[in-house]
Each structure stands twice: as structure tokens, then as C-alpha cells.
Amino acid sequence: MSFVVGAYVFGLAMSKTDIVYVIQDKLTIFERFFIPIFFTSIGLMSDINEILSKEVLILGLAISAMAIITKSIFCFIPALFLGFNKLGALKIATGMVPRGEVSLIMANVALSSGFISQKIFGIIIIMVFLPTIIATPIINFLFKINKSGLKKELPIDKNTHICVSFEYDNLAKILIWDFKNELRKEGFFTQQIKNDSSQYINARKNNISFSIKREGSKITFECPNNHLIIIQDLFRETILNLEKITKEVETVSLRAKKLDYSINYDKILSNINLNKRIKKENIILELKSSNKADVIRELLSVINIEIDKERIFQDLMEREKLITTALKEGFAIPHLKTNLISKIHIAIGISHEGIDFNALDKNLSHVFILILCPAKDYVSYPRILASVVGKVDLYKKEILNAKTDKEIYNIIVS
């Protein structure tokens, strides 16, 4: 029991410190690892035959009913005298009904030490789990009622919300990443919860605390009014940093245009199977287009998926403005990672006369490969891109001499 009390006191002491979010972050992995083990050990120590026996079930249900009633009454009544109305008191009473792991820990120790029998252990298990199962949906229902639980509203500082939206998710991700670094430089401790489409960050330093939430390309800052100036100042610093980075990227982009893209694809080609990635109907034997924009539109037209192709087209053209995807060897690979699709799509087009695609060597391009990839595909995309380009690079003459789309398909997937 001393370990439980010690952990509880430590948690209370740390909850008011700057490093509370850091501690939560570091301990989460242990929580996720040990909690399943704890409940599994409880299950292994239980005798299911004893738990399902008539005597244990009757006593377990009776004690559970008494526990629910007594907890509800003796938490509801005091709450009414402490500033809560009936709804607030009911929320408190219902929230106090579930019993947690402390009861199971004590029961586990008692059973291991031989102080209680399997029957008593079974009754305790019923008494712990049944009130929790009953109270949980009631708690959820009560908290959905959009009414105050207080007799008199307490004066509290309302938080300010600042929302910033961007066109692209990646820009919002970069801003959040850089903003978090600015927070750490200023001595803030942060805790982050994230998945592919959203992030939630808590930041704290002394008596200053606020939160940042990203949902897709939208960022929301939440903080008390008196801390608003801090967020505004840090966000300005973040924007200035990104402006500096943007200028550097422009310089790097100019250098990238001069790079030689000749690569040895032998190892990549041997490990990629393209017959499941390329469809015969996505191959155009002779393109009708005469310029870059029309080529991209024509290649998009043969990809048979229900998406906003106009948006895809605009994104591809924006990418082409940054740096051309036409290589020296007479072929171009317009490609894009997007959230609008769930799997890779490839379209191939041939122009025997050649089309000006702003190639690095100023020559006309004859082979065009359009590759669309899911934004979350971090593994197969670069390998498939390199493999397709490698095949076209090695067999460009054979592809240009092919008489049917089937011949082109066989050359690339062979």
C-alpha cells in the first residue's frame, strides 16, 4: 500500500510543476506496457469457476449494489452543500462509483499472501468491474447535458482562441514543428499527441500554459488573454524563421536544376514488381498534347478514379513551377504526393515528335510518366518512382519503337 500512496503523492506534487508534460510523455510507454500485464495477471490468478458460482455471484451483486448506492448517496449529498446543483452533484456521485486498480492491487496482494480465498477474490473482482461498467455510460450521458453543474458560476478567465488556416497540411506541420522548437528555446516544457492528420501540444512554463492543436491544415492556439502576447511573439519568430528557410530553399532549388540525375538503377529494378502498379489502359501510345499543361491533363484523364482531378492538376503545375520534372534523357516524370488518393496510380504517355517540358538539357521530351502517390506512403513511393524511371531510362529506344500499348507495358513490367 505504501507504493500506491507514494506514487499518488508523487503525482500530486509533480502535477503543478513545469515538467508535468515531460513526465507524462516519458511515462506513457510504461503505462501502455504494464497496464495490460497487470490486468492479465489478475485474470490468470482468478478461478472462473469460483467467480461463476452461485454464492459468489449473489454476494458480488449484493455488495456491488450496496457500493453503488452508498457511494452515490454519500457523494451526492455533500456536493449539494459545496456549491453544486443537482446535476453537478449527480456527476460527482456517478464519477465516484467506479472502483479502480487500487482495489485490485490490494486483493491481488491479499490472495498471493493467503489472507483471502478465491471466493472472496471473485467477489472483489465483481465489486470492482460491475460498478465501473454501470457507471461509465451514465457518466457519458450526464456530461453531454449542456448545463452548468454549479449553483453559482465562478469567475474564471476565458481562454482566447486563435485560428490560422493554410492551403496545405505540410506547411501547417512545418509551422507546428518550428513553433514547438521556439517554445523549447524559451524554456517551455511540451507534451505532444499526434497522428497522421492532427497534433495536440500542451506547453507550460511556471504559471504560463497554453495549447496548440493542428487539424489538417488548420492550427488553433488556445490560451488565457493575458498570455496572448507570448503566443503572438513566438509565432512571429516562427514565421521569420520560415522566411529565412524559404530564401535558402530557393537557392537550393536553383542548384538542384543543375544536378545530373543519371543514376544506376540496377539494384532498385531487381526488387520492384511493377505489374501490379501499372495498368495497360493507363498507357497512351501517342499523346495528342503539344505543351506541358495539356500533357498532364491528358495523362490524368486515363487514370480512372473519382477524385478532384482539377486540384491534382493545379498541384502538379505548382510543383513544375518550382522545378521541372523533365530529365536529360528525353523523358519527364511529373509526380505528386496527395491526400486525395489511397494507392499509387501511374499513367504513361508517348510523343514521338517530342514536347517542350522545360527539360534540363533544353531538348524535347518523348516519354512521360505521371505518378500519383498517397501522402502517407513513405516506403514504396521513392522505390517505385526510381524503378519506373530506371526502366524508361534503360529501355527508352524500345519504348519509342513499340507499336502497341501492350508492348510498352511488357517492356516496363518485365
N, C-alpha and C positions, 0 to 999 in steps of 0.2 A: 504493500500500500504506500510505503514511503516513496517508491519510484514514481507512482502515479501523482502523488501530491507534489513531489519535486518538479516533475515535468509541467504540471499545471501552474505552479508558482513561477517557473522559468518563463512559460508562455505569457503570463500576465505581465511580467517585468519587461520582456522584450517587445511587447505589443505597442508600447509608447515610445520606442526608440527609432532612430533614423534607419537602422539596419533591419527593420522588421521584414521588408520586402525581400531583402537579400537572404535572410534566414528561411523565409517561405520558399524561395526559389531552390535553395540548396537542399532543403529537407523534403521537397516534393517527391524526388526519386525514391527516397527511403519509405515514404508513406505508401507510394504505389507498389513498392516491392513487398513490404512487410504486412500490410493490411490483409491481402488475400491469404498469406501464410497463416496469419492469426485466426481468421475465420475457418480456414481449412483445418487447423489444429483442433478448434472447438468441435467441428463436425466429426473428426476422427476419434475424439475422446467420448463422443456421445454414443449411447446404446439406443438405437432407433426402436428396438422392441420395448424398452422401458418407457421411452417417450410416448409411444402409441398405446401403452397400456391404459386401461380404463381408469385406474386410480390416479395415475399421473395426469391424464387429460382433464379429469374433473377438478382436481386440486389446482392444476395450472390455469384452467379457465376461471375458476373461482378467485384465485389470488390476482390474476390479471384484471378481472372486473373490479375487484377492490382497489387495486393500484390505480386504475384509470379514474375511478370515482373520487377517491381521496385526493389524488393529485389535482384533479380538475377543481374540486371544491375549495381546497386549501391554497390554491394559487389564484383562483378567480376572485375570492372574497377580499384578500389583502390588496390585490391590484386595484379594486374599486376605490380603496381609501388612499391610493398613491397617485391619483391624478388620471387614471384610465377610466374610460367609459365602458359600457358592457361589451362592445366589440373588441376594444383593446384588451380588456381583462380576459375575454374568451380566447383571444390569440395567445396570450401569455399562458393561460391554463392548458390549452391544447399543445402548445410548444413544449411544455414541461412534462407531458405524458410519456413520450418515448424514453426508454432507458438505453444507455449506450454501452460502450465496451468495458467500462469500469466494472459493471456488474458481472460481465462475463470473465474478466480477468480474475476477480475475487473468487468466482465459482470455480474457475479452472485451477487456481492455486489450492483451493479447499479440496477439490476432488483428487488432485495429484498427491496431496498430503494425507489423504484418507479421512478427512474430517466430515465429509458428506458422502452419501451413497449416489448411485446412478439415478435413482428415483428423484432425489432432491435436485440433482443436477439437471434432470429433464424438466422439472417444474420451473427452475430458474430460467432455462432456455425459453420456455413458453412465455414466461412473465416478461422476458426482455423483448422477444420478437413480436408478440401479438399486439401490445400497446403501440409499438412503432408502426406496424402495418396499418392499424386502425387510424392512428392519429395523422399519418402523412397526407392522405387525400383531404382530410378535414382542414389541415393547416393550409394546403394549397388553395382550397376553396375560400377560406377566410381572408387570405391575403390578396385574392382577386377582387374583393369588395373595395371599391374606390371611395372609402370614407376614413376619416381620421379616427384613431383609437384613443385619442386624448379628450378629456373634458374641456381643457383649455389649451389652445395652441401655444407652443413655446416659441419665443423669439429666436429665430435662427438666421444665420447669413445664407441667403440664397446663392447657389453657385451660378456662375456665368458660363454659358456655352458658346464657343466659337467654332464655326464650321467652315472648312476650306475644301473645295472640290477641285479635282483635276480631271483631265481628259483620259489619262492612262493610269492604271494601277501601279505600274513600275515606278512612276515619278513619285507617287504617294509613299511607296515603300522606301525609296531613297531618302525622302524628306524625313520620314519617321526614324530611319536608321541614323541619319546625321543629327537629328534633334536629340535622340537618346544619348549620343556621344557628347553633345553640348551639355546636357544635364549632368552627365558624369564628371565632366571637366569642372562644373560649378559645385561639385560636392554632393549632388543628389544621389540617393540610392534608388534603384529602379527594379521593378518586377515586371516581367513581360509574359503574357499569354498570347499565343498566336497559332493560326493555321494558315492554309493557303490563301484565303480570301480576307482575313481580318487579323487585327492585332489589338491588344489592350495592354496599356502600360500604366502602372502606378509609379509615381515619383514622390520622394519625401526627403526633406532636409529640415531638421529642427522642427519648427511648428508650421512649416510650409509643405503642403501636399496638394497634388492635383493628378488628374488622369488624362490620358490621351487614347483615343480609340480610332482605329482605321477600319473602315468597311469598304473594301474595293478601292476606289479612287477618292473616297471621301474621308477627311480627317476631322475629328471633333475633339476640341480641348475643353475640359471642364475644371473649373477652379473657383474659389471664393473671389469676390470682387476685389478685395484688397491684394490679391496675388496676381491679378490680371496683367499688370505691368511686367512681371517677371516672365510670363509666357510670351508676351509680345516682344520683349527684348531678345529672348533666346531664339524665337522664331525668325526674327530679323537676321540674327547671326547665322542661322542655318541657311537662309536664303542667300546671304552674301557668300557663304562657303560654296554653295552650289553654283553661283555665278562664276566664281573663280574656276571651279572644276569644269564648267561648260566651256570656258575660254580655252582651257587646256585640251579638252576633248576635241575642239575644233582644230587645234594644231595637230593633234594625233591623227585626226581624220584625214587631214591633208597629206600627212606622211603615209598613211595606210593606202592611199590611192596609188602610191609609187611602189608598193610592195610587189614582189614577184610571187605569184600564187602557185607556181609549179610545185607539186607535192608528189611524193611517192606513195601511191595508194595500195600497194600490194597487200600489206598486212590487213588493212581495213576490208578490202574486197573479199578476202577469204573467209571473213567472219560474218558477213551480212547476207541474208536471204531476201532478195527484193521482189520475188514473185508474188508475195502477199501484200506488198506495198504499192505496186504499180498495176493499173488496170489497162487492158487493151483499148477500151473505149475512151480512155483519157489521153490517147496519143493522136496528135494531129499531123498527118503526113505532109501537108503543105499549108502553111499559115496564109491567111488572106490579108493579114495586117501589114502595115507599112511603117509603123512607128512604135515606140516603146509602150505607150498607154494602150494602144489597140491590141498589142501582143498580150499584155497582161489580162485585158478584158476577155480576149478570145480563149486564153488558157483557163481562166476562171469559169467560162461558160461550159466547159466539158466536165467540170467537177460536179457531180450530181449529188449535192447536199442542200438542205434547206437552211441557209444562213443569210445574213445581210452581206451579200457579195459587194455591194457598193462601198460599205465600210471597209471590207477587206481590201478592195481596190485602192481606196484612199490611203490606207495604212501602208500598202506596198509602194505606192507612189511617193509617200513621205520618206520611206526608207531609201528609195532610189535617189531622192534629193540629197540625202546625207552622203551616200557613197554608192557608186554604181555596182551592180552585181554581174556586170558583163566582164568576163575574164579575157585573157590574152588569146586563148586558143580558139576563138571563134564561137564560143557559147556563153550563155548567160544563165544565172540561177537565181531569179527573183524568189525570195523566200521570206517567211514571216511566222512568228510565234504569236498565237492569238487565243483568247479565252472563248472564242465563238465555236470552236470545234473540239471534239473529244478524241480524235485519232488523226494520224498523219494522212494527208492527201497529196498526190503527186500528179502533175499534168506535164506532158512533153509535147513540144511543137517544133516543126522543121521549116526552115525557109531557105530554099536553095539559092535564091537571089541574094539573100542577106538583108539584114535590117540594122539600122544605126541604133545601138543600145548604149551609146556612150562608153564603149569599151576602153580598157586601159591602154591598148595599143592603137586606138583610133580606127581599127578595122571594123568591118561589118560582122555581126553575129549571125550564125546559121542554126544553131541548136539552142532551144530554150527549155529549161526545166523549172517549173513552178512548184515549190514545196510549201505546203501549209502544215503547221505543227501545233499541237496543243501547248499552251503557255506553260503547263506544269510538267511537260516531258523534258526532263533534264538528262536522260540517259541515251535514248535511241536517236534523238534528233541529230546531234552532231555526227554520229556514226553513219546514219542514213544519208545525210547531206554529203558527207565526204565520199561515201560509196557510190552514190549516183553520179556525182561529178567525176569521180575516178573512172567509172565505166565509160562515160561520154568522152573523157579525155583520151582513153586508150583506144576506143573503137569509133572515133568521130567519122573517119572515112567510110567505114562500113555502114554507119547510121545514115549518112548523107546519100549513100548509094542504094539504100533499101527501097524496094518498090511498094511495100505494104506496111501498114502499122503493125502487123503480126511479126514481120521481120525485125522491126525496131524493138519490139517487146522482147523477142527471143535473144537479141544481142545484149540488151541491158540486163535481163534477169538470168542469163546463162552463167 
